Amino acid sequence: QVQLVESGGGLVQARGSLRLSCAASGRTFSSYTMGWFRQAPGKEREFVAAITWSGGSASYADSVKGRFTISRDNAKNTAYLQMNSLKPEDTAVYYCASDLKLDTIVVHLARRYAYWGQGTQVTVSS
């Protein structure tokens, strides 16, 4: 069983930055693929970014490529999402998710993740 707790959300002006953190419980964190998803009001949950269990490979949605960076610190059981050049359309609840060593071709699929955090609100004002 893995428990995930996100933090770092808040209100920021357009073109600003935020760093989200996802703290995971469990001693096998380093074996889990970590993903970030987001859901805006009235919209479906969408993929943002994912990183493999080793940290050797990262994937991004086209809408955030070049602005967001996913990383992980296995010694701290924590994954991060650095968000730069934020836009009002980035406003959403951001969720971290994890599952055991997902293949890179499926990391963008929410249904492949067994464990989810409670979400953290990110609001970008124009």
Backbone hydrogen bonds, N-H to C=O, Kabsch-Sander energy under -0.5 kcal/mol:
donor,donor_aa,acceptor,acceptor_aa,energy
5,V,23,A,-2.1
7,S,21,S,-2.0
10,G,121,Q,-0.9
12,V,123,T,-2.7
14,A,125,S,-2.4
15,R,86,L,-3.6
16,G,13,Q,-2.1
18,L,83,M,-2.1
20,L,81,L,-2.6
21,S,7,S,-2.6
22,C,79,A,-2.5
23,A,5,V,-2.6
24,A,77,N,-3.0
25,S,3,Q,-2.2
29,F,26,G,-0.6
31,S,28,T,-2.4
32,Y,29,F,-2.0
33,T,99,D,-2.8
34,M,51,I,-2.2
35,G,97,A,-2.9
36,W,49,A,-3.3
37,F,95,Y,-2.9
38,R,46,E,-2.5
39,Q,93,V,-2.2
43,K,40,A,-2.3
46,E,38,R,-3.1
48,V,36,W,-2.5
49,A,36,W,-1.7
50,A,59,S,-2.0
51,I,34,M,-2.7
52,T,57,S,-2.4
55,G,52,T,-1.1
59,S,50,A,-2.5
61,A,48,V,-2.5
64,V,61,A,-1.6
65,K,61,A,-1.1
67,R,64,V,-2.3
68,F,64,V,-2.3
69,T,82,Q,-2.4
71,S,80,Y,-1.8
73,D,78,T,-3.0
76,K,73,D,-1.1
77,N,73,D,-0.5
78,T,73,D,-1.8
79,A,22,C,-2.2
80,Y,71,S,-2.9
81,L,20,L,-2.3
82,Q,69,T,-3.0
83,M,18,L,-3.3
83,M,81,L,-0.6
84,N,67,R,-2.0
84,N,82,Q,-0.6
85,S,15,R,-0.5
86,L,16,G,-2.3
90,D,87,K,-2.3
91,T,88,P,-1.7
92,A,122,V,-2.0
93,V,39,Q,-2.3
94,Y,92,A,-0.6
94,Y,120,T,-3.0
95,Y,37,F,-3.0
97,A,35,G,-2.5
98,S,115,Y,-2.1
99,D,33,T,-1.6
101,K,31,S,-1.5
101,K,99,D,-0.6
102,L,99,D,-0.5
106,V,103,D,-2.0
107,V,104,T,-0.6
109,L,106,V,-2.1
110,A,108,H,-0.7
112,R,109,L,-1.7
113,Y,110,A,-1.8
114,A,98,S,-0.7
114,A,112,R,-0.5
115,Y,98,S,-2.0
117,G,96,C,-2.3
120,T,94,Y,-2.0
122,V,92,A,-2.7
123,T,10,G,-2.8
125,S,12,V,-2.5
125,S,123,T,-0.6
